[in-house]
Amino acid sequence: MPQPDPSILPLSALCNTSFPFRLGPNSEHFLAGGLLLEGGRIVGQGSTSPNPGTVYFDASGCVVLPGFIDLHIHGSAGHDTMDATPQALIAISAFLASRGVTAFTPTTMTAPHLPTLAAVQNVGAAISHPLPGAAILGVHLEGPYISPRFPGAQSKTDIRLPNLTEFAELLAAGPVQLITLAPEQPGAGALIDAALDAGVRVLIGHSAATYDQAIHAFAAGVSQVTHTFNAMTGLHHREPGIVGAVLGDPFIYAQLIADTIHVHPAAMAILARCKGPDRLLLITDAIRAAGMPAGEYELGGQPVFVRAGQCRLADGTLAGSILTMDAALRHFLAATGWPLEKAWPVTSRTPAAALGIGNQYGSLAPGYRADLVVLDGELEVVATVVGGRLVYLRGGEEGRVIL
């Protein structure tokens, strides 16, 4: 039998697998059976014997989850969003599919206005064309309107106060969906209002906000916290800070870099206990070094040194990660002790809800996009399906595709 070409093969069904479904608001289970796909959507559940002539994927011994969604990723495979080239987004898309990601928001860095504008325009041009792997959901602007007290690996010289003219130009340039900012900075309130009016989700991050300022920002419409614990005011019993605000608010979404480097496993477990699977979402914050050998790379015009799985600037500051979403899920399960049937939403359904697209992404219910990841017993990626199309197939698994 000729080997299938994953880049062009539309599937009609996935059979002989288990996949999550929801019986109630707090009841998650896995269903044995299959999924029927048509026109890039899921059209049915439970079939274990596809019709003759159906192109199907035999996922025996595997679990199928909604495809991973990464809302905070700068790059991978040697490329970065700020490269502002079609080739960069193509390479990132293909790499992400090999790690189970079916959709992502390319994330910018704090930089001068023109390079950021070029990056947004590049995403705008790419989003209307087919990509080889993960699909683009829009742009995540990380900065430049952040706090100079908590720059992390962002360029300090390019941090500036909120600028409504700049922001309007970015909105006009491409599909901005998220913006991370420091709400305590002068002029941030007006920018938050402008973003919300444009349908952009606002996140608090790289911020020196107090607890009260964070709570005020939440009341103003900030709905998410960027890489919780990192580059923000921490929890103290007399000054709860941003971390205290997000732990105490049941409605705020909390991003987590679950690489055990940015956040200790015990802190991951505390965050998970406070937020639950419907308000916690895993991100990678990955840079161009993801999927590449150890060595020296670039992030926001700064050299980054990757050694022993850690990405650091010359002064030792953590500078993003080489984390992938499949590894993040494994780390998260180990840290929390949660079973997969409880934890899986943090990789898909919750980020979809946080972006406001939970009616199309993040579920395997009929009518949802056929964005799927097939995982083996070790939760390693076997295959990835985007819009009903098999975009990644692990070597040696070709026999699972029945033509």
TIVO-191591 format. One line per 3 residues: for each residue x, y, z of C-alpha. Coordinates in Angstrom, 3 decimals. Example, Ala and Ser with C-alpha at 12.3 -4.5 7.8 and 13.67 -1.06 7.14 Angstrom:
2
12.300:-4.500:7.800 | 13.670:-1.060:7.140
end
This chain:
403
0.000:0.000:0.000 | 1.437:3.440:-0.841 | 2.302:5.579:2.146
-0.181:8.415:2.777 | 1.008:11.978:2.445 | -0.057:13.681:5.714
0.176:17.124:4.131 | -2.710:16.518:1.743 | -4.800:13.750:3.319
-8.298:14.747:4.513 | -9.683:12.275:7.035 | -13.285:11.167:7.317
-13.124:9.331:10.640 | -10.978:8.439:13.624 | -11.863:5.051:15.048
-11.049:2.663:17.881 | -9.952:5.317:20.328 | -11.050:7.112:23.473
-11.818:10.794:23.679 | -13.205:13.209:26.270 | -16.811:14.253:26.560
-18.700:16.174:29.205 | -21.746:14.918:31.090 | -22.176:18.031:33.209
-20.456:21.249:34.292 | -17.993:19.402:36.538 | -18.065:15.889:35.108
-15.425:14.798:32.599 | -15.234:11.301:31.129 | -13.653:9.480:28.212
-15.765:7.721:25.616 | -14.535:4.673:23.699 | -15.414:4.693:20.030
-14.769:7.039:17.163 | -15.272:10.444:15.618 | -16.769:11.224:12.228
-15.298:14.169:10.323 | -16.646:16.073:7.367 | -15.788:19.428:5.835
-13.213:20.161:8.491 | -15.753:19.688:11.295 | -16.733:16.950:13.702
-20.139:15.647:12.650 | -20.610:12.622:14.881 | -19.368:10.591:17.825
-19.324:6.969:18.807 | -18.989:5.180:15.447 | -16.480:2.337:15.568
-16.977:0.957:12.062 | -16.594:3.551:9.305 | -18.493:3.213:6.060
-16.771:1.577:3.085 | -14.694:4.077:1.142 | -14.118:6.281:4.195
-10.566:7.474:4.769 | -10.014:6.863:8.446 | -7.361:6.806:11.111
-7.134:3.804:13.429 | -6.209:5.254:16.827 | -6.264:1.953:18.697
-4.406:2.202:21.990 | -4.447:6.002:21.859 | -6.434:8.860:23.275
-7.708:11.683:21.088 | -7.925:15.187:22.565 | -8.905:18.516:21.070
-5.805:19.951:19.453 | -3.562:21.989:21.712 | -3.916:25.784:21.547
-0.890:27.923:22.465 | -1.795:31.562:23.169 | 1.748:32.664:24.028
4.539:31.570:21.716 | 7.267:33.665:20.128 | 8.817:31.071:17.870
10.367:27.655:17.292 | 12.393:25.680:14.749 | 14.890:28.541:14.374
12.252:31.195:13.586 | 10.498:33.996:15.475 | 7.301:35.999:15.036
9.391:39.179:14.967 | 11.264:37.904:11.887 | 8.176:39.158:10.033
8.627:36.728:7.146 | 6.205:34.192:5.648 | 8.895:31.530:6.018
9.006:32.056:9.786 | 5.300:31.419:10.275 | 5.368:28.421:7.934
8.227:26.837:9.886 | 6.618:27.547:13.264 | 3.278:26.153:12.066
4.861:22.904:10.900 | 6.895:22.425:14.070 | 3.942:23.076:16.351
1.866:20.434:14.573 | 4.526:17.857:15.405 | 3.910:18.671:19.067
0.129:18.436:18.890 | -0.632:22.146:18.517 | -3.440:22.875:16.073
-3.828:26.636:16.649 | -1.673:29.434:18.060 | -1.281:33.178:18.439
2.156:34.338:17.231 | 3.494:36.583:19.983 | 5.535:39.743:19.530
8.243:41.232:21.744 | 8.680:44.729:23.131 | 10.354:46.502:20.216
10.220:49.759:18.252 | 6.905:50.405:16.547 | 7.888:49.708:12.942
9.291:46.173:13.524 | 6.206:45.307:15.559 | 3.971:46.702:12.839
5.800:44.567:10.268 | 5.312:41.446:12.396 | 1.579:42.096:12.723
1.250:42.760:8.990 | 3.073:39.517:8.276 | 0.613:37.560:10.408
-2.256:39.347:8.689 | -0.972:38.233:5.311 | -0.363:34.646:6.439
-3.665:34.039:8.221 | -5.632:33.981:4.966 | -3.436:31.282:3.394
-3.184:27.582:4.257 | -0.313:26.691:6.561 | 1.380:23.289:6.743
0.425:22.669:10.349 | -1.064:24.675:13.187 | -3.430:27.459:12.194
-3.015:31.083:13.269 | -5.722:32.581:15.475 | -4.336:36.124:15.546
-1.550:38.133:17.139 | -0.622:38.366:20.798 | 1.135:41.671:21.524
3.434:41.194:24.526 | 4.372:44.792:25.250 | 5.614:47.371:24.595
3.348:48.991:27.217 | 4.748:47.139:30.227 | 6.551:48.056:33.432
10.290:48.801:33.356 | 10.430:47.245:36.838 | 9.462:43.818:35.480
10.881:43.620:31.946 | 11.882:39.972:32.103 | 13.657:39.368:28.794
11.870:42.257:27.083 | 14.077:45.079:25.795 | 14.134:47.758:28.498
15.041:50.491:26.025 | 11.883:49.837:23.998 | 9.408:49.831:26.889
7.150:52.868:26.662 | 3.884:54.321:27.915 | 0.621:53.348:26.228
0.141:55.077:22.882 | -3.331:55.024:21.363 | -2.083:56.112:17.935
0.439:53.283:17.793 | -2.139:50.801:19.004 | -4.666:51.906:16.379
-2.050:51.339:13.662 | -1.365:47.851:14.987 | -5.080:47.048:14.994
-5.329:48.200:11.387 | -2.264:46.187:10.375 | -3.475:42.725:11.288
-5.586:40.452:13.495 | -4.557:41.527:17.002 | -6.419:39.310:19.477
-4.459:39.700:22.729 | -2.329:42.377:24.366 | -0.219:42.037:27.507
0.337:45.307:29.363 | 0.988:46.811:32.795 | -2.304:48.394:33.915
-0.637:50.649:36.494 | 1.227:52.634:33.828 | -0.094:56.137:32.999
-2.523:55.943:30.105 | -3.147:52.208:30.470 | -6.806:52.701:31.321
-7.540:54.398:28.013 | -5.676:51.707:26.114 | -7.567:48.944:27.926
-10.829:50.615:26.907 | -9.655:50.931:23.284 | -8.602:47.290:23.188
-11.863:46.025:24.615 | -13.848:48.200:22.205 | -11.915:46.533:19.362
-12.610:43.032:20.686 | -9.035:42.488:21.891 | -8.523:40.486:25.091
-6.339:42.330:27.615 | -3.834:40.557:29.850 | -1.863:41.816:32.821
1.817:40.931:32.678 | 5.322:42.322:33.099 | 3.669:44.500:35.698
4.442:46.096:39.059 | 0.748:46.477:39.908 | -0.351:46.171:43.507
-3.161:43.871:44.524 | -5.629:46.769:44.475 | -4.439:47.922:41.049
-4.783:44.377:39.710 | -8.320:44.060:41.083 | -9.185:47.425:39.531
-7.786:46.208:36.188 | -9.932:43.070:36.373 | -12.988:45.224:37.017
-12.027:47.329:33.964 | -12.040:44.267:31.714 | -8.604:42.632:31.997
-9.455:38.934:31.807 | -6.182:37.028:31.832 | -2.740:36.994:33.465
0.405:36.436:31.405 | 2.741:33.613:32.558 | 1.496:33.664:36.153
4.214:34.107:38.819 | 6.768:35.357:36.283 | 7.539:39.068:35.758
4.945:40.374:38.211 | 4.393:41.236:41.853 | 4.270:38.092:43.950
2.166:36.914:46.866 | 3.007:38.370:50.294 | 0.734:38.195:53.304
0.665:41.987:53.661 | 0.765:42.784:49.925 | -0.914:40.028:47.900
0.217:41.526:44.568 | -0.904:40.317:41.150 | -0.417:36.690:42.131
-2.762:37.109:45.086 | -5.315:38.834:42.878 | -5.380:36.068:40.288
-5.443:33.300:42.894 | -8.403:34.918:44.587 | -10.517:35.807:41.560
-12.446:32.771:40.252 | -13.115:34.341:36.843 | -9.620:35.419:35.727
-7.734:33.131:33.361 | -4.178:32.275:34.411 | -1.445:31.323:31.956
1.210:28.871:33.165 | 4.615:27.949:31.718 | 4.692:24.348:32.938
8.346:23.593:32.281 | 9.394:23.198:35.985 | 11.961:25.959:35.335
9.810:29.084:35.320 | 7.516:27.681:38.011 | 8.205:25.063:40.699
5.911:22.018:40.515 | 4.533:22.839:43.978 | 3.543:26.321:42.782
1.918:24.748:39.716 | -0.167:22.554:41.992 | -1.238:25.532:44.129
-2.258:27.498:41.044 | -4.169:24.516:39.693 | -5.989:24.020:42.979
-7.018:27.681:43.078 | -7.995:28.108:39.419 | -9.228:24.683:38.364
-9.115:23.357:34.788 | -11.605:25.936:33.489 | -9.484:28.996:34.339
-5.918:27.712:33.969 | -4.262:27.427:30.558 | -0.879:26.090:29.600
1.399:28.134:27.364 | 4.952:27.587:26.180 | 6.404:31.118:25.816
8.734:29.284:23.420 | 11.421:31.084:21.433 | 13.191:30.235:18.180
15.408:27.749:20.035 | 12.490:25.337:20.597 | 13.154:22.171:18.650
16.770:23.201:18.068 | 20.110:22.135:19.601 | 21.567:23.886:22.621
23.554:27.006:21.777 | 23.238:30.743:21.269 | 20.068:32.264:19.803
18.395:35.678:19.536 | 15.289:37.099:21.184 | 14.221:40.704:20.757
17.687:41.669:19.532 | 19.366:40.100:22.568 | 21.584:36.996:22.670
19.984:34.055:24.464 | 21.991:31.078:25.670 | 20.280:27.692:25.759
21.874:25.167:28.076 | 20.436:22.225:30.016 | 16.961:23.044:28.744
17.039:26.634:30.028 | 17.010:29.859:27.990 | 18.820:32.785:29.626
20.205:36.197:28.766 | 23.852:36.935:29.479 | 22.907:38.246:32.947
21.053:35.031:33.808 | 17.508:36.317:33.227 | 15.140:33.642:31.959
14.283:34.407:28.324 | 11.325:32.353:27.218 | 11.580:28.597:26.906
12.075:25.629:24.626 | 8.938:24.027:26.051 | 6.390:22.282:23.838
2.717:21.829:24.675 | 2.853:18.038:24.872 | 5.710:18.235:27.373
3.861:20.978:29.289 | 0.879:18.653:29.693 | 3.096:15.851:31.001
4.808:18.194:33.482 | 1.446:19.546:34.623 | 0.014:16.091:35.257
3.085:15.113:37.270 | 2.970:18.325:39.324 | -0.747:18.255:40.118
-1.499:14.550:40.262 | -4.611:15.259:38.203 | -5.863:12.505:35.886
-5.960:13.297:32.193 | -9.751:13.393:32.179 | -9.605:16.343:34.589
-6.550:18.128:33.192 | -7.003:18.024:29.409 | -8.992:21.311:29.139
-5.922:23.364:30.155 | -4.387:22.638:26.739 | -7.401:23.404:24.540
-10.875:24.153:25.877 | -9.702:26.742:28.399 | -7.416:28.688:26.044
-10.238:28.657:23.479 | -12.618:30.085:26.067 | -10.042:32.668:27.142
-9.805:33.853:23.538 | -13.567:33.887:23.089 | -13.689:31.070:20.539
-14.923:28.291:22.800 | -17.952:27.741:20.563 | -15.710:26.477:17.736
-12.474:25.203:19.288 | -11.472:23.071:22.254 | -14.134:20.339:22.159
-14.779:17.124:20.259 | -18.515:17.724:20.121 | -20.369:17.730:16.785
-20.147:21.088:15.044 | -16.675:21.910:16.372 | -13.590:22.214:14.199
-11.882:18.901:13.533 | -8.672:19.973:15.301 | -7.331:16.890:17.058
-4.214:15.447:18.635 | -3.689:11.703:18.951 | -1.547:10.682:21.945
-0.094:7.304:22.833 | 0.015:5.776:26.296 | 2.997:7.937:27.255
1.177:11.072:26.032 | 3.576:11.441:23.128 | 2.148:12.815:19.895
1.219:10.184:17.309 | -0.723:12.394:14.908 | -2.191:15.870:14.559
-5.275:16.839:12.585 | -6.079:20.455:11.662 | -9.435:21.211:10.094
-9.923:17.534:9.293 | -6.551:17.291:7.521 | -3.791:15.022:8.788
-0.876:17.450:9.068 | 1.494:15.349:11.181 | 2.038:11.610:11.465
4.803:10.114:13.587 | 7.237:7.897:11.737 | 6.279:4.234:11.771
2.571:4.943:12.240 | 1.601:4.950:8.549 | -0.358:1.726:8.928
-2.941:3.530:11.036 | -4.221:5.385:7.956 | -6.733:3.255:6.080
-7.426:4.497:2.550
end
